[in-house]
Amino acid sequence: MRSVVQKIMLQINAKLGGELWACNIPLGNAMIVGIDTYHDPTSRAGFSFTGFVASMNKTTTQYFSTSRQEDRGQEFSSSLQNMMTAALKHYLEKNDTLPDRIIVYRDGVSEGQFSVVKQYEVTQFEAAFSHLEGGYTPQLVVVVVQKRIRTRMFYSEGEGNHGKGRVMNAPPGTVLDHTVTSDSLYDFYLVSQHVGKGTVTPSHYVVVQNTSNLKPDHIQKLSYKLTHMYWNWPGTVRVPRCVYTRTRSLTCTVNIYIARLLQRSKTNCSIC
């Protein structure tokens, strides 16, 4: 019972703006962004929403969030310029300065759509920068995160006491950025969770844009650190927190949208 009460109190604290824990992220004045699109699988009419979250402080514990309704089945949002502009204005209001670096984690993109992200979405980010005063040109990193992959990684301890090497799941923090990665992409695999039973599944990260001075090791370490920041779970999660925070934002948006549709339906029925 005590454990349950403690978890409830931690969630109340977090929802009231408290910071449960944080990681040291030595990027200085940087903003971490998470983006994804949700498609309703149940409604015949269907609807799609794009969720957007952006960190507002150096420890990435406070976030600005917004969402936009899209055309049915539309995966790539045409509202990213407006959402990025709104996030930057909130960041400026809170910190009295704009971020020097912006790192975007984009979820929900398949392998054949990387070029679309660079040509369509990155262009919207750059347009948002150009509309701000003072010739604002931050360093930009855009990383596509893929969770639904078939790649598996194993770790071998070498020769054991009984003459046989033990093969097990790769430990959390394992990065694979050679041999099995793409020849034409800037990508890597990251194992961020401990799995007691079954086989651990890594996440696939593809850097589609990098105008910063961040090296591959920096992006890999940042991605791993951000998996520690999801406050609904005391351990690490599969992808960076900004991707999970975006999911929560989308869930709230969809629930509000459905509630409004139901209310409108009841109103129309009462009029009839």
C-alpha positions as CSV (number, residue, x, y, z in Angstrom):
1,M,0.0,0.0,0.0
2,R,2.8,2.4,0.8
3,S,4.4,1.8,-2.6
4,V,1.1,2.6,-4.3
5,V,0.7,5.8,-2.4
6,Q,4.2,6.9,-3.1
7,K,3.7,6.4,-6.9
8,I,0.5,8.3,-6.8
9,M,2.1,11.2,-4.9
10,L,5.0,11.2,-7.5
11,Q,2.5,11.5,-10.3
12,I,0.6,14.3,-8.6
13,N,3.9,16.1,-8.0
14,A,4.9,15.7,-11.7
15,K,1.5,17.0,-13.0
16,L,1.7,20.0,-10.7
17,G,5.0,21.0,-12.3
18,G,7.5,19.2,-10.0
19,E,10.6,17.6,-11.3
20,L,11.1,14.1,-10.1
21,W,14.6,13.6,-11.5
22,A,16.9,14.8,-14.2
23,C,20.0,13.9,-16.2
24,N,23.0,16.1,-16.8
25,I,22.7,17.2,-20.4
26,P,25.6,19.5,-21.1
27,L,24.2,21.1,-24.3
28,G,23.8,24.6,-22.9
29,N,21.0,26.5,-24.6
30,A,19.3,23.7,-26.5
31,M,15.7,22.8,-27.2
32,I,14.6,19.1,-27.6
33,V,11.5,18.5,-29.8
34,G,9.3,15.4,-30.3
35,I,6.9,15.0,-33.2
36,D,4.5,12.3,-34.2
37,T,1.2,11.8,-36.1
38,Y,-1.8,9.8,-34.9
39,H,-4.3,8.2,-37.2
40,D,-7.7,7.0,-35.9
41,P,-8.1,3.3,-36.7
42,T,-11.7,2.9,-35.6
43,S,-13.7,5.8,-37.1
44,R,-15.0,5.3,-40.6
45,A,-14.7,9.1,-41.2
46,G,-11.2,9.0,-39.7
47,F,-9.1,11.8,-38.4
48,S,-5.4,12.5,-38.0
49,F,-3.5,14.6,-35.5
50,T,0.1,15.8,-35.3
51,G,1.5,16.2,-31.8
52,F,4.4,18.5,-31.1
53,V,6.4,19.0,-27.8
54,A,9.4,21.1,-27.0
55,S,11.6,21.3,-23.9
56,M,11.7,24.7,-22.2
57,N,14.7,24.4,-19.8
58,K,18.3,23.0,-19.8
59,T,17.4,19.8,-17.9
60,T,14.5,19.0,-20.4
61,T,12.0,18.6,-17.6
62,Q,9.5,21.2,-18.7
63,Y,7.7,21.0,-22.0
64,F,5.6,23.1,-24.3
65,S,3.0,21.1,-26.2
66,T,0.6,21.7,-29.0
67,S,-1.3,19.6,-31.7
68,R,-3.0,20.2,-35.0
69,Q,-5.7,18.2,-36.8
70,E,-4.6,17.0,-40.2
71,D,-6.4,15.7,-43.3
72,R,-7.4,12.0,-43.0
73,G,-4.4,9.7,-43.4
74,Q,-1.9,12.6,-43.7
75,E,1.4,11.5,-42.1
76,F,3.5,14.7,-42.8
77,S,2.1,17.8,-41.2
78,S,1.8,21.1,-43.0
79,S,1.5,22.9,-39.6
80,L,5.1,22.3,-38.3
81,Q,6.2,25.9,-39.2
82,N,3.4,27.3,-37.0
83,M,4.1,24.9,-34.1
84,M,7.8,25.5,-34.2
85,T,7.3,29.2,-34.2
86,A,4.9,28.9,-31.2
87,A,7.5,26.8,-29.3
88,L,10.3,29.2,-30.0
89,K,8.2,32.2,-28.8
90,H,7.4,30.3,-25.5
91,Y,11.1,29.4,-25.1
92,L,12.1,33.1,-25.6
93,E,9.4,34.2,-23.1
94,K,10.7,31.8,-20.5
95,N,14.4,32.1,-21.0
96,D,14.9,35.6,-22.5
97,T,16.8,34.0,-25.4
98,L,16.3,31.6,-28.3
99,P,17.9,28.2,-28.3
100,D,21.3,27.9,-30.0
101,R,20.6,24.2,-30.9
102,I,17.3,22.4,-31.8
103,I,17.3,18.6,-31.7
104,V,14.1,17.1,-33.2
105,Y,13.1,13.5,-32.7
106,R,10.6,12.4,-35.3
107,D,8.5,9.3,-34.8
108,G,6.3,7.4,-37.2
109,V,8.4,7.6,-40.4
110,S,9.2,4.5,-42.5
111,E,12.4,3.9,-44.3
112,G,11.2,5.1,-47.6
113,Q,10.1,8.5,-46.2
114,F,13.4,9.9,-44.9
115,S,13.8,12.2,-47.9
116,V,10.3,13.5,-47.4
117,V,11.2,14.5,-43.8
118,K,14.3,16.4,-45.1
119,Q,12.6,18.1,-48.0
120,Y,9.2,18.9,-46.5
121,E,9.5,19.1,-42.7
122,V,13.0,20.5,-42.3
123,T,12.0,23.2,-44.8
124,Q,9.2,24.2,-42.5
125,F,11.6,24.4,-39.5
126,E,13.9,26.7,-41.5
127,A,10.9,28.8,-42.6
128,A,10.0,29.2,-38.9
129,F,13.6,30.4,-38.1
130,S,13.6,32.9,-40.9
131,H,10.3,34.5,-39.7
132,L,11.9,35.4,-36.4
133,E,13.7,38.7,-36.0
134,G,17.5,39.2,-36.0
135,G,18.4,36.6,-38.7
136,Y,17.9,33.6,-36.4
137,T,19.8,30.5,-37.6
138,P,20.1,27.8,-34.9
139,Q,22.0,24.6,-35.3
140,L,19.5,21.9,-36.3
141,V,19.5,18.2,-35.8
142,V,16.6,16.0,-37.0
143,V,16.5,12.4,-35.9
144,V,14.0,9.8,-37.1
145,V,13.2,7.2,-34.4
146,Q,11.9,3.8,-35.4
147,K,10.6,1.3,-32.8
148,R,8.9,-1.3,-35.0
149,I,11.9,-3.1,-36.4
150,R,13.0,-6.7,-36.7
151,T,16.7,-6.2,-35.8
152,R,17.9,-8.0,-32.6
153,M,21.2,-7.6,-30.8
154,F,22.9,-10.1,-28.5
155,Y,25.9,-9.8,-26.2
156,S,28.5,-12.6,-25.7
157,E,30.5,-12.8,-22.5
158,G,33.2,-14.9,-24.3
159,E,34.4,-18.2,-22.8
160,G,32.9,-19.0,-19.5
161,N,34.0,-21.3,-16.7
162,H,32.5,-24.3,-18.4
163,G,34.1,-23.7,-21.7
164,K,31.1,-22.1,-23.3
165,G,30.4,-18.5,-24.0
166,R,27.2,-17.1,-22.7
167,V,24.9,-15.2,-25.1
168,M,22.5,-12.8,-23.6
169,N,20.5,-9.6,-24.2
170,A,22.7,-6.5,-24.8
171,P,22.7,-4.4,-21.7
172,P,21.1,-0.9,-21.5
173,G,23.2,1.7,-23.2
174,T,24.5,-0.6,-25.9
175,V,25.0,1.3,-29.2
176,L,25.7,-0.4,-32.6
177,D,26.7,2.1,-35.3
178,H,28.8,-0.1,-37.7
179,T,28.7,-3.3,-39.8
180,V,24.9,-3.8,-39.8
181,T,24.0,-0.1,-40.3
182,S,23.2,1.4,-43.6
183,D,26.0,2.4,-46.1
184,S,23.9,5.4,-47.2
185,L,22.4,6.7,-43.9
186,Y,23.7,8.3,-40.8
187,D,22.1,5.8,-38.4
188,F,22.6,3.7,-35.3
189,Y,20.9,1.2,-33.0
190,L,20.4,1.8,-29.3
191,V,19.3,-0.6,-26.5
192,S,18.0,1.5,-23.7
193,Q,15.9,-1.0,-21.6
194,H,16.7,-4.0,-19.5
195,V,14.6,-7.1,-20.4
196,G,14.4,-9.9,-17.9
197,K,12.5,-12.3,-20.2
198,G,12.5,-12.6,-23.9
199,T,14.7,-10.8,-26.4
200,V,15.4,-7.0,-26.2
201,T,14.5,-4.9,-29.2
202,P,16.7,-1.9,-30.0
203,S,15.4,1.3,-31.4
204,H,16.7,2.5,-34.8
205,Y,17.8,6.2,-35.0
206,V,18.4,7.9,-38.4
207,V,19.9,11.4,-38.5
208,V,18.4,13.0,-41.6
209,Q,19.7,16.5,-40.9
210,N,22.7,17.8,-38.8
211,T,23.9,21.3,-39.1
212,S,25.4,21.3,-35.6
213,N,28.9,20.5,-34.3
214,L,27.4,17.4,-32.5
215,K,29.4,14.3,-33.2
216,P,27.7,10.8,-33.5
217,D,28.8,10.0,-29.9
218,H,27.1,13.2,-28.6
219,I,23.8,12.3,-30.3
220,Q,23.9,8.7,-29.1
221,K,24.6,9.7,-25.5
222,L,21.8,12.4,-25.6
223,S,19.3,9.9,-27.0
224,Y,20.2,7.4,-24.2
225,K,20.0,10.0,-21.5
226,L,16.5,11.1,-22.7
227,T,15.2,7.6,-22.2
228,H,15.7,8.1,-18.4
229,M,13.4,11.1,-18.3
230,Y,9.9,9.5,-18.5
231,W,8.3,10.0,-15.1
232,N,5.6,7.4,-15.5
233,W,8.3,4.7,-15.1
234,P,11.3,4.8,-12.7
235,G,13.6,3.2,-15.2
236,T,14.5,3.7,-18.8
237,V,12.0,3.5,-21.7
238,R,12.6,2.5,-25.3
239,V,12.7,5.9,-26.9
240,P,13.5,9.5,-25.7
241,R,11.1,11.1,-23.3
242,C,10.0,13.7,-25.8
243,V,8.5,11.0,-28.0
244,Y,6.5,9.6,-25.1
245,T,5.5,13.1,-24.0
246,R,4.2,13.7,-27.5
247,T,2.1,10.5,-27.3
248,R,0.5,11.7,-24.1
249,S,-0.2,15.1,-25.7
250,L,-1.8,13.3,-28.7
251,T,-3.9,11.1,-26.4
252,C,-5.3,14.1,-24.6
253,T,-6.1,15.9,-27.9
254,V,-7.8,12.9,-29.4
255,N,-9.9,12.3,-26.2
256,I,-11.0,16.0,-26.2
257,Y,-11.8,15.8,-29.9
258,I,-14.0,12.6,-29.5
259,A,-15.7,14.2,-26.5
260,R,-16.6,17.2,-28.5
261,L,-17.9,15.0,-31.4
262,L,-20.1,13.1,-28.9
263,Q,-21.4,16.3,-27.4
264,R,-22.2,17.7,-30.8
265,S,-24.0,14.5,-31.7
266,K,-26.1,14.7,-28.6
267,T,-27.0,18.3,-29.3
268,N,-28.0,17.5,-32.8
269,C,-30.2,14.6,-31.6
270,S,-31.9,16.9,-29.0
271,I,-32.7,19.4,-31.7
272,C,-34.2,16.7,-33.9
